[in-house]
Amino acid sequence: MGVSTVSIAAAGFAAVAIQPASAAVEPAAAAAAKPAAAAAVTGGSGASLPYAEVQAENSATNGTVIGPSYTQGQLADEASGRKAVTLSGTGEYVTFTTPVATNSIDFRYSIPDSSDGSVYTAPLSLYINGTKQSDFTLTNAYSWYYGSYPFTNTPSSGNAHHFYDEVHRLFTATYPAGTTFKLEVDSEDTASSYTIDLADFEDVAAPLTQPSGSVSVVSEGADPTGVNDSTSAFNDAITAAGAGGVVWIPSGTYNIPGHIIVNDVTVEGAGMWYSTVTGTAPGFYGNGTPTNSSPASTNVHLANFAIFGNVQERDDSAQVNGIGGAMSNSTVSNIWIEHEKVGAWMDGPMTNLTFSGMRIRDTTADGINLHGGVTSSTVTNSDIRNTGDDGIALWADSTIGADAQDTISDNTVQLQQLANGIAVYGGNNNTVNGNLVVDTGINQGGGITVAQRFTSTPLGLTTVSNNTMIRDGDLDPNWLFGVGALWFDDDQGPSITGPINVSNALIEQSPYEGIQWVEGTISGVNLSNVSIVGTGTFALQEQTGGAATATNVTATGVAQANAGNAPSYSCEGSGFTITDGGGNSGITPTQCNGWPAPVYPPYPNSSVTVAPTALNFGSETTGSTSAAQTVTVSNPTSSAAPVSSIAATGDFAETNTCGSSIAAGGSCTVSVTFKPTASGSRTGSLTVNAGGTTNTVSLSGTGATAGGGSATLTASPTSVSFGNEAVGSTTAAQSVTVTNTGSAAATVSSVSAGSPFAETNTCGSSIAAGSSCTVSVTFKPTTAGAASANLTVASNASNPSLAAALSGTGTSGGSGGTTNLALNAPVTASSYTQNYLPANAVDGNTSSYWEGTNGAWPTTLSVNLGATDSLSSLVVDLPPSSSWGTRTQTLSVLGSTNGSSYSTLVGSATYTWNPSTGNTVTIALPSGTSDQYIELNFTANSVQNGAQMSELEVFGP
């Protein structure tokens, strides 16, 4: 096997060469050096997060579960848990069941890139408890990078990676635990596929109120709609607040294209879900590099708002970060940052800066980097996910100074694409404690690294304690060997002496080795109470000269050991010495046989699991209770798993033996029964929330009447839109066909349409199996504006309340003349920028606007008027503000009766918008025009490299 010896010295004794295990010889000195009783290895639990995270692959779906995969360039490799769900056809869905009360959702997704890397958007349908909501708009703008560092947006460069982005929504209602949120591909959802990774559910608190004595940015002229640049207003508010003052950001969206400089000021918002600063690359920067040559800002406190940029590439020379500069004696708390290059890049020197409660997602580079001369500072209780480089880094750049007395504590760091979850590059007296580092170093790097790299100052005392690392590390594309979950690197020399004290470290499911030493000479690494559970190659990978100590270090599930080979790697001979403090197992002997192919999962589970993940109860008579079926809940971890909740929905009930906690390595059972309340197909779910993990079991069965057979009703279509109708007038009737697809007659108790809709029907009191009836529905609006209701058929069918959605818009001026037929109509666009959505063009507010993606010519916007109507003209508005200077745009007008086949109504022409005349253009349509869909095709804008429109108004003759 090519097994070599490794030089291990017992504490207090000279080094002794330990022979391979087959020699079965234990040196007397080693046998005499008995350690203190090993404490249970618990690792760290990370940040206290306000949301519950639910994995798509553990949720009900008829899509395709992908993974697990540890192969770079695959969608599953970059997914949480290395699994996800792909929806690739109409009707495919994934249904999340929230384990907590929630008024919000945030989900992680990927849609395919365009062939040339250009930006596009695609809708995806959302249903809450089966009721259709407004679509989500997904984009490829912040995902899909190619080539070599620092990467491009060009698919032809190869090496595709960084596939995922996130989208979120705050609802107007709070939904209880057990509510279902279904993401479904409907016919209008245009991406070729949708891959869904996870969803977060949070019960967001009400917005905060303005502090007494503070200065509101709105009072200084800031625009909360996000239309106008609010930079001057923010700066004026800071000036008005004065030294030590407080600036207030009310709920709203504020356009800040660049930096706001802060010093001796508090800037607070109503909450990260309410107060949003957005723009090309908005940032709050202290004095010092790169802002100016002044000393670091002091007494800065930033809290409770969001910073959402529009950074779509990595340019290391650009200062496009959410937080920057230098801030001493300052705090940054509860800020959500997305789509910037770096969440917070702090250039020292500075001292006593604390980051807490941060939520940093989807950056092109680091999450937080304390760069040079940053001392006595802390990053704590923060959530860093899907960064393009290190999640959290201390970089003691020798051109600036050592990072010292800094602490990285109790953070949850996930899905770093390049580099590491947590990195310490040089510096001294720094601590990494209590963190949870999961699925990091996906394309290059590991979990936690302690190193002398990047011209850092010498690495001194570093404490790495109470951390958990799960599925961290990968195949380095340059070295062509694996990188460890925990790794030490002396890239720049001359040597590392530390000490580096590692204790209570839990390392699980490492794709390659658990712990690694690489490059140079590394001494002073002291490992105590370390548990390595499951690796793809080795327990330890020693590739340097130097020395370390190991006490109570255990390794199990090591792929090389499982294959009958030595569990660790070393070709250093006596050049690398491990002092044996006792209590070690599974880490010796070593081998020097090159790089074996890794053995990827399944590894031992790192969280609570359930089995099976689906139960079917077959047919059961309505009102009767089935025999119980059992679900086993297992806790394979080394610590007890608290049970938060276990609940069944639908016609299903559960009892369980789990109590309030599942012991380490233990299990419990949940007994589920089925008592159908109606005939036909019945579904529900069992949700187990334990150990911080939510598992969902799909439940199904069929209710049967005593005489056999059941009825099931369907409606076609499932929604009816009446378009625009004058108040007091009645539309022509539209028909809904109700069909009984079951095997027994359905007894109809009522058919009704909610106001202001009315119905007549041919259904009578019963619909025979295989038969249909017709419901004729009309719309008679009583007030102007949008109206919606349901057509409901109540029966004894398996779906006792069949509903079809009804909608229409009441207008005050009839169907022609002065009635804007496009007001609040469904609208789509081929692209949009930031939060300048297509819906802004039909919302009746000329101060909000839609803007297409820069350079995405031609750009189209299409509106569905609801029904074919006679049309005479349309008006295209831009915001009336004088800040919108005169400009021209080139466009053509197209029409369609079906939304797919368009004909040109008005050929391409250049029009002028002038604020002195209202910034409006009227375009006459050809006589006899009659269409349901109007599309504008923009090809040029003299001021902005993208199409712009604040309002599209369409009128009849």
HELIX and SHEET records of a PDB file:
HELIX    1   1 ALA A   21  ALA A   23  5                                   3    
HELIX    2   2 ALA A   28  ALA A   32  1                                   5    
HELIX    3   3 ALA A   56  ASN A   58  5                                   3    
HELIX    4   4 LEU A   75  GLU A   78  5                                   4    
HELIX    5   5 SER A   80  ARG A   82  5                                   3    
HELIX    6   6 PRO A  155  SER A  157  5                                   3    
HELIX    7   7 VAL A  218  GLU A  220  5                                   3    
HELIX    8   8 THR A  231  ALA A  241  1                                  11    
HELIX    9   9 ALA A  559  ASN A  562  1                                   4    
HELIX   10  10 GLY A  573  GLY A  575  5                                   3    
HELIX   11  11 PRO A  838  VAL A  842  5                                   5    
HELIX   12  12 PRO A  915  THR A  917  5                                   3    
SHEET    1   A14 VAL A   3  SER A   4  0                                        
SHEET    2   A14 THR A 590  GLN A 591 -1                                        
SHEET    3   A14 SER A 568  SER A 570  1                                        
SHEET    4   A14 LEU A 540  VAL A 558  1                                        
SHEET    5   A14 ILE A 515  THR A 535  1                                        
SHEET    6   A14 LEU A 486  ASP A 490  1                                        
SHEET    7   A14 ILE A 448  GLN A 452  1                                        
SHEET    8   A14 ILE A 422  TYR A 425  1                                        
SHEET    9   A14 ILE A 392  TRP A 395  1                                        
SHEET   10   A14 ILE A 368  HIS A 371  1                                        
SHEET   11   A14 VAL A 342  ASP A 347  1                                        
SHEET   12   A14 ASN A 321  GLY A 325  1                                        
SHEET   13   A14 GLY A 283  TYR A 285  1                                        
SHEET   14   A14 HIS A 259  ILE A 261  1                                        
SHEET    1   B 7 VAL A   3  SER A   4  0                                        
SHEET    2   B 7 THR A 590  GLN A 591 -1                                        
SHEET    3   B 7 SER A 568  SER A 570  1                                        
SHEET    4   B 7 LEU A 540  VAL A 558  1                                        
SHEET    5   B 7 PHE A 576  ASP A 580  1                                        
SHEET    6   B 7 VAL A   6  ALA A  10  1                                        
SHEET    7   B 7 ALA A  15  ILE A  18 -1                                        
SHEET    1   C16 VAL A   3  SER A   4  0                                        
SHEET    2   C16 THR A 590  GLN A 591 -1                                        
SHEET    3   C16 SER A 568  SER A 570  1                                        
SHEET    4   C16 LEU A 540  VAL A 558  1                                        
SHEET    5   C16 ILE A 515  THR A 535  1                                        
SHEET    6   C16 ILE A 500  SER A 510  1                                        
SHEET    7   C16 THR A 462  ILE A 470  1                                        
SHEET    8   C16 ASN A 430  ASN A 433  1                                        
SHEET    9   C16 THR A 407  SER A 409  1                                        
SHEET   10   C16 THR A 378  THR A 380  1                                        
SHEET   11   C16 LEU A 353  SER A 356  1                                        
SHEET   12   C16 SER A 330  GLU A 338  1                                        
SHEET   13   C16 HIS A 301  PHE A 308  1                                        
SHEET   14   C16 VAL A 265  GLY A 269  1                                        
SHEET   15   C16 GLY A 245  ILE A 249  1                                        
SHEET   16   C16 VAL A 215  SER A 216  1                                        
SHEET    1   D11 VAL A   3  SER A   4  0                                        
SHEET    2   D11 THR A 590  GLN A 591 -1                                        
SHEET    3   D11 SER A 568  SER A 570  1                                        
SHEET    4   D11 LEU A 540  VAL A 558  1                                        
SHEET    5   D11 ILE A 515  THR A 535  1                                        
SHEET    6   D11 ILE A 500  SER A 510  1                                        
SHEET    7   D11 THR A 462  ILE A 470  1                                        
SHEET    8   D11 LEU A 436  VAL A 438  1                                        
SHEET    9   D11 THR A 412  GLN A 414  1                                        
SHEET   10   D11 ASP A 383  ARG A 385  1                                        
SHEET   11   D11 ARG A 359  ARG A 361  1                                        
SHEET    1   E16 VAL A   3  SER A   4  0                                        
SHEET    2   E16 THR A 590  GLN A 591 -1                                        
SHEET    3   E16 SER A 568  SER A 570  1                                        
SHEET    4   E16 LEU A 540  VAL A 558  1                                        
SHEET    5   E16 ILE A 515  THR A 535  1                                        
SHEET    6   E16 ILE A 500  SER A 510  1                                        
SHEET    7   E16 THR A 462  ILE A 470  1                                        
SHEET    8   E16 ASN A 430  ASN A 433  1                                        
SHEET    9   E16 THR A 407  SER A 409  1                                        
SHEET   10   E16 THR A 378  THR A 380  1                                        
SHEET   11   E16 LEU A 353  SER A 356  1                                        
SHEET   12   E16 SER A 330  GLU A 338  1                                        
SHEET   13   E16 HIS A 301  PHE A 308  1                                        
SHEET   14   E16 SER A 275  THR A 278  1                                        
SHEET   15   E16 GLY A 252  ASN A 255  1                                        
SHEET   16   E16 THR A 225  ASP A 229  1                                        
SHEET    1   F 4 TYR A  51  GLN A  55  0                                        
SHEET    2   F 4 TYR A 194  GLU A 202 -1                                        
SHEET    3   F 4 ALA A  84  LEU A  87 -1                                        
SHEET    4   F 4 THR A  64  ILE A  66 -1                                        
SHEET    1   G 4 TYR A  51  GLN A  55  0                                        
SHEET    2   G 4 TYR A 194  GLU A 202 -1                                        
SHEET    3   G 4 THR A 102  SER A 110 -1                                        
SHEET    4   G 4 ASP A 165  TYR A 175 -1                                        
SHEET    1   H 5 ALA A  60  THR A  61  0                                        
SHEET    2   H 5 TYR A  93  THR A  97 -1                                        
SHEET    3   H 5 THR A 180  GLU A 184 -1                                        
SHEET    4   H 5 THR A 121  ILE A 128 -1                                        
SHEET    5   H 5 THR A 131  LYS A 132 -1                                        
SHEET    1   I 5 ALA A  60  THR A  61  0                                        
SHEET    2   I 5 TYR A  93  THR A  97 -1                                        
SHEET    3   I 5 THR A 180  GLU A 184 -1                                        
SHEET    4   I 5 THR A 121  ILE A 128 -1                                        
SHEET    5   I 5 PHE A 136  THR A 139 -1                                        
SHEET    1   J 2 SER A 297  THR A 298  0                                        
SHEET    2   J 2 MET A 327  SER A 328  1                                        
SHEET    1   K 2 MET A 350  THR A 351  0                                        
SHEET    2   K 2 VAL A 374  THR A 375  1                                        
SHEET    1   L 4 THR A 609  ALA A 611  0                                        
SHEET    2   L 4 GLN A 629  SER A 634 -1                                        
SHEET    3   L 4 SER A 667  PHE A 674 -1                                        
SHEET    4   L 4 PHE A 652  ASN A 656 -1                                        
SHEET    1   M 5 ALA A 614  THR A 621  0                                        
SHEET    2   M 5 THR A 693  ALA A 704  1                                        
SHEET    3   M 5 GLY A 680  ALA A 690 -1                                        
SHEET    4   M 5 ALA A 641  ALA A 648 -1                                        
SHEET    5   M 5 SER A 661  ILE A 662 -1                                        
SHEET    1   N 4 LEU A 713  SER A 716  0                                        
SHEET    2   N 4 GLN A 734  ASN A 740 -1                                        
SHEET    3   N 4 SER A 772  PHE A 779 -1                                        
SHEET    4   N 4 PHE A 757  ASN A 761 -1                                        
SHEET    1   O 5 SER A 719  ALA A 726  0                                        
SHEET    2   O 5 SER A 801  THR A 811  1                                        
SHEET    3   O 5 GLY A 785  SER A 795 -1                                        
SHEET    4   O 5 ALA A 746  ALA A 753 -1                                        
SHEET    5   O 5 SER A 766  ILE A 767 -1                                        
SHEET    1   P 5 VAL A 827  ALA A 829  0                                        
SHEET    2   P 5 THR A 859  SER A 870 -1                                        
SHEET    3   P 5 SER A 930  ASN A 941 -1                                        
SHEET    4   P 5 ARG A 887  SER A 896 -1                                        
SHEET    5   P 5 SER A 903  TRP A 913 -1                                        
SHEET    1   Q 2 TRP A 850  GLU A 851  0                                        
SHEET    2   Q 2 GLN A 948  MET A 949 -1                                        
SHEET    1   R 3 THR A 920  ALA A 924  0                                        
SHEET    2   R 3 SER A 873  ASP A 877 -1                                        
SHEET    3   R 3 GLU A 951  PHE A 955 -1                                        
END                                                                             
